[in-house]
Amino acid sequence: MMIVCTPAQVRIQSCMGRTSLLLPTLANTLGMASCGVLGTGNGWSLLKSRYRGDKSFRTGLFLTATVDLVSGMMLSGGILLTGGAVFVVLYNSCPVWTALLSKYALGRPLSSGQSVGVCLVCMGLIANVLANSRTHSADVGKVVSFGSVIVLAGCVLHSAFFVLSDKFLRGAGHNNCHGNEEYVDTKSNSGGGITIQAPIWSCCLGSMEAGFMTLFVFAQIHFRGFREEQDSSASCSASTFSKGFVALFLLDAVHAAAFFLLLKQIGAVGSALLKGAQAVVVVILSAIFFCSKEESQCLTSAKAGSIVLVLSGTIWYANESNKISNSGDKLKAMPKQLVTTGEELLSVEIESLLT
């Protein structure tokens, strides 16, 4: 929640520089990299062994980092164009895309009930885009609509990052509803039985992404400057910028640590669904604190309706997933009951033959 509000506040104070700098993405990657302090020595040793001996793991690590970096850059640029209130509604579509990608990449199909939740979320997204195009002036509406497209594309890639991380943390065949089971790699010759610690996975991704983003930001500042020419008169003290960036870094570090731990425990779709809880609070806070400064932050009836649809779809999907989880538990218990019944019948038949 605060991760969405803080960039908006710093942006309004003209401390984020030109939009293309994507400073929130740099803060996010540094926060991810800092999670390495939570990893254990044994965890790092296991990672080195897996990295050296498993080519598919190395490929997956670089692919996941690339997808996460591109999605992060798109989301950071999008929020600077749309504002927090619009951003969080679009960002709340991540459970939908995660569920769809999980179906094809991890072999976890959607039930009919889950499909209803997907449709509700899509309806909410469409209503949100239409509301933004009608409530702003022509120029502002074009910027917000363009930013919405960028955010939506970033959400799809972010969901792909969820699924890729789920695969390498827990395995493609792992049941999404039972996160306490350890993933054991039986295909790799060198990495069999190795489980990656969530903070170490975060650190590996964050370190690679932070290195690229640091070069990207400094190159942008060197060749194009920190601000746009028309914003040269904007006042932002070094103290304000430092406090804002440090706040972003600390919040992103806490967010990354919690996110990857949850991802390892409950899987991609479950983690994405938890993001729905932030939507209402962020939209309300954006309206309270920033509506007087930016029209796009104000809460309208159309925007409220889109939020209701998105949250309804998320809750519906969660409820259907819970039903599937309970059904899976019952199915797992059935073979044991059948074996017990079979043994009893066999003993009865043997006794009848003996008598």
Stockholm file with secondary structure:
# STOCKHOLM 1.0

chainA/1-355         MMIVCTPAQVRIQSCMGRTSLLLPTLANTLGMASCGVLGTGNGWSLLKSRYRGDKSFRTGLFLTATVDLVSGMMLSGGILLTGGAVFVVLYNSCPVWTALLSKYALGRPLSSGQSVGVCLVCMGLIANVLANSRTHSADVGKVVSFGSVIVLAGCVLHSAFFVLSDKFLRGAGHNNCHGNEEYVDTKSNSGGGITIQAPIWSCCLGSMEAGFMTLFVFAQIHFRGFREEQDSSASCSASTFSKGFVALFLLDAVHAAAFFLLLKQIGAVGSALLKGAQAVVVVILSAIFFCSKEESQCLTSAKAGSIVLVLSGTIWYANESNKISNSGDKLKAMPKQLVTTGEELLSVEIESLLT
#=GR chainA/1-355 SS CHHHHHHHHHHHTTCSCSGGGCHHHHHHHHHHHHGGGGSCHHHHHHHHHHHHHCHHHHHHHHHHHHHHHHHHHHHHHHHHHHCHHHHHHHHTTHHHHHHHHHHHHSCCCCCHHHHHHHHHHHHHHHHHHHHHHHHSCHHHHHHHHHHHHHHHHHHHHHHHHHHHHHHHHHCTTCCTTCTTSCCCCSSCSSSTTCCCCHHHHHHHHHHHHHHHHHHHHHHHHHHHCSSCGGGTTCCCCHHHHHHHHHHHHHHHHHHHHHHHHHHHHHHHHHHHHHGGGHHHHHHHHHHHHHTTTCGGGSCCHHHHHHHHHHHHHHHHHHHHHHHHHHHHHHHHHHHHHHHHHHHHHHHHHHHHHHC
#=GC SS_cons         CHHHHHHHHHHHTTCSCSGGGCHHHHHHHHHHHHGGGGSCHHHHHHHHHHHHHCHHHHHHHHHHHHHHHHHHHHHHHHHHHHCHHHHHHHHTTHHHHHHHHHHHHSCCCCCHHHHHHHHHHHHHHHHHHHHHHHHSCHHHHHHHHHHHHHHHHHHHHHHHHHHHHHHHHHCTTCCTTCTTSCCCCSSCSSSTTCCCCHHHHHHHHHHHHHHHHHHHHHHHHHHHCSSCGGGTTCCCCHHHHHHHHHHHHHHHHHHHHHHHHHHHHHHHHHHHHHGGGHHHHHHHHHHHHHTTTCGGGSCCHHHHHHHHHHHHHHHHHHHHHHHHHHHHHHHHHHHHHHHHHHHHHHHHHHHHHHC
//
